[in-house]
Amino acid sequence: MDLQDKNIVVTGAGGGIGAALVRRFAQDGPRTIVLADVDGAAAQAVLDELEPGFDTVVVEADLGTESGNVEVVRAAEEYGPVDLLCLNAGIAVGGGVEAPDEDWYRIFDVNVMAHVWAVRAALPGMLAEGSGYILTTASAAGLLTNLGAAPYAVTKHAAVALAEWLAITHGDQGIKVSCLCPQGVRTKMLFPDDEDLAQSTGAESVRMQGVIEPDELAEVVAAGLADERFLILPHPEVLDYWRRKTDDYDRWIAGMRKLQARTQG
C-alpha cells in the first residue's frame, strides 16, 4: 500500500506503538491522519511533534465502546472514505480465569469488540469504493500465548482470528488486511510504573525475550503494508515459534509449562 494521499485512522495514538505509527505514516505524505485515543491530550501532544503538510484530527474517544469507534470513523469520513484503518488501541489484564468479570468484559471490549465496531462502521464505505486497508494490532500472544495473563492471551487470539476472517471474507472485494503481532515493545504496557502490574500481566517474561523500540516496529509495519503481508512480525523469531507450535502442539505446551516454571521460580 502506498500511503501518499491516503486517509488514515490510528487508534491508541497517544503513545507507544500508535504514536510511532503516526510519526512513520506522516513521512509518506498522507492526505489525513486521525489520531484517536481515550487520552485526547496525549494524542494532541503526538500531533504537536509533527509539522504536517496534511489534515490532522484528534478525537478523544473511549474505544471500548461502539459509540467511540463510530465517532472516530465518522470524523475520518469527513475527509473521504477511510483508506487505512489502524486498530491499535489495547489494554492488558493479568491473571487467569479468576480475574473479575468486569476485567474480562473490559479487555474484550478494547482488544476485540473495538475492532468489530470500527470495522462495522468503516466497512460499508470501503466496500462502496472497492478498496480499503485494515491493520489490526494483535500480539505474538495471539499466535502463541502470554504466561500469567489469560485475558490478554485470549483476546489477542480473538483479534488474530477476526483479522484472518476479514481477510478471507472481504479480500475479493478489494479489502486488504494485515495483522501486527509483536513481542516486546518499549511501551507503558510492557514497562508500567507499577512493577506488580508487570508481574501480573506476564510483562517480565516478555521483556526477557528482547525488546524493540516503537519506531523500529513502525518501520517494519511500513514495509509490511508496502508488501501487503497479512502477518507483520517485528520479531521474526515469532514465526519459528509458531511453526514449532503447530508442528507438535503437545510438545509446545510441555515446553511452555517448563518456561512458566522457570519464570515463576
N, C-alpha and C positions, 0 to 999 in steps of 0.2 A: 504494500500500500504506500502510495506517495502522499505524504501529509500536507503538501503545499496546497493552500487554498481550501483546506478542509475545516468542517465544523466539528469540533471535538469537545467531548464532555469527559471530565476526570472527577470521580468521586473520591472522597478521602484525600482531597487535595491540600489539606492544611499542613501536612508534614510527611516525613518518611518517604515511602515509595510514591505516593501520589504527588507530592511536591517535586520529586525528582522527575517524574514523567512530564509534568507541566514544563519544567525547565528544558527538558530534552525536546519535547514537541515544539516548543517555541522557536527552536533553531531552524525549523523546516518551513517556516512561513505559512502557518495555518491561517484560515480566514477568521476563525473564532475559537477561543478556548473558554469553556465554562468550568469554573472551579467550584466544586460543591463540597461542603463539609459541615458537620454539626457545629464546628467552631468557626464561625464566619470571620472572626478577627485573624485567626491563623491562616485561613485561605487568602485573606487580603494581604497579609504580610508576605506570603509567597508571591502574590501578584506584584507587590511593591518592589520586589527584587528585579523584576523584568523591565525592559524598555520595549514593550511590544509595538510592532507596527501593524497590529491587527486588533480586532474587537475582543474584549475580555469581560467576563461577567463573574461575579462572586455570588453564590447562592448559599445562604445559611439554611440548612435543612436537616432534619432528623431522617437519615437514610434507613433507619429501622422501621419506617412507616411507609405505606403506599403513597400517602399524600406528599411526603417529602420527595420521593423519587419522581412522581409525576410533575411536581413543581420544577425540579431540575431539568427534566426533559423538555417541558414546555418553554422554559427560559431559553434553552438552546434552539428550539424550533423557531423562535423569533428571528433567527438568522438563517433559516432554511432547514432542510432535512439534516438530521444528525448523521454525520459521516463515520465518526469513530466514537463509540460509547465505551469508556473505560470504567468498569465496575470494580473499584479498588478498595472502597471502604471496608473495614473489617475490625473485629474485636477478638480478644482471646478470653476464654473462660477455662479454668483448670478443674481438676478433679475428675471423678468417674460418674457412674450412674447416680451417685448420692448427691451430686450437685443439685441445688434447688431448682425447681421447675421454672421459676422466673428467669434464672440464668440460662437455662436451655432455650426458653422461648426467645429471650433477647438475642442470643447469639445466632439462632436460626433466622430471626428477622433481619439482622445486619449482614450475616455472612451468606445467606441463601435467598431469603424472600426479597431482599433488596434487589438481587439480580433478576428475580422473576418480575417484580414490579416495574423496574426500569425498562427491561426488555418489552414487557407488555405495553408500556407507554410509547416506546420508540419504534417498535417493530412495524406498525402499520405505515408509518411514513417511509421507513426503509423499503418495505415491500412495494409501495407505490412507486418509488424511484428505481426499484430493481437493483439496489446496491446499498451497502452499509457494512460496517465492521464492528464487531463486539469483542472487546478484550476483557476477560474476567481475571481478576487476581484471586487465585486459589492458594495453593501452597504445596510443597513437597509432601506435607502431611496428608494431602488429598490423594496422593498416589501411594503413599507408604502408611505412616501413622504419626502420632505425636504422643510420646511416652508421658503419661501423667495428665493428659488433657483430652478426655473423651469428647467433650462438647466441641472442641476445636477440630479434632481429627474427623469427627462425624460430619460437621458442617462443611469442612473443606472437601471431603469426599463428595458431598452433595453438590458443591459448586463445580467440581470437575465433571460430574455426571450431567449437570444441566448444560454446561458448555458443549459437551460432546453431543448431547441430544439436539441442541440448536444447530450445531454444525451439520449434523446428518439431515435434519428435517428441513432446514432452510438453505442449505448450500446450493441447491439447484435453482434457487430464486434470487441469487446474487448476493446473499448474505454470507460474509466470511466471519469466522470465529477463531480467536486464539485464547489459550488458557495459560496463564502465567503461574508457574509452580516453583518458587524459590525455596531454598532452605534458609539459612541465617542471613538476615539483612540488618544493618545497623539502624534500627528504628526504636522508638519508645516501647513498642510491643515486646521486642527482644531484650531491651535494656531499660526496664521500668525503674522508677525511683525506689519502689518497694521490692527489695530482693526476695522477700517471701512470696510475692506475686510471681516473680520469675521462676521460683522453685515449683510453685503450684501449677503453673502452666507448661512446665517442661522446657522453659526457655534456656535453662542452664545446659541441658543435654544438647540442644540445638547449637548453642554457642560453641560447644566443644568441637563441633564438626566443621567449623570455619565460617567466618562472617565476611560479607562483602558490603561495600558502600552502596547507598541508594542510587547514586549517579552511575556506578558501574552497572547496576541492574538496568537502569533506564537505557543505556546503550545497547544492552542485549535485547531489550524489548523493541527498540527501534529497528534493529536488524531482523528480529523475528517478524515484525509487522511487514517489513520490506519483502521478506521471503514468503509471507503469508503462511507461516507454520502454525499448526494447531497447538502443539506443546511448545512453550517457551521456557527453557530451563537455564536460568543463570548459573546454576551449579550443575555442570554436565554429568557429574557422577550420579546424579539422581536417576538418570536413565538406566545406568548399570544396576543400581539398587532395584529399580522397578522390574527390570528384566529378570533378575535373580528371584524376586518375589513371585512373579508369575510362572517362572520355570519350575519352582518347587515351593509351593505355598507353605507346606508344613515345616520345611527346613527353615524358611524365612521367619516364621512365627517363633520357632525354637531359638533362632539367633536373636530375635528381638527380645525374648524373655531374658536371655543371658545379658544383653546390653542393659535392660532395665535393672537387673540385679546389680550390675556394676555401678550404674549411676546412682542407685539408692544406697549402695554400700560405702 
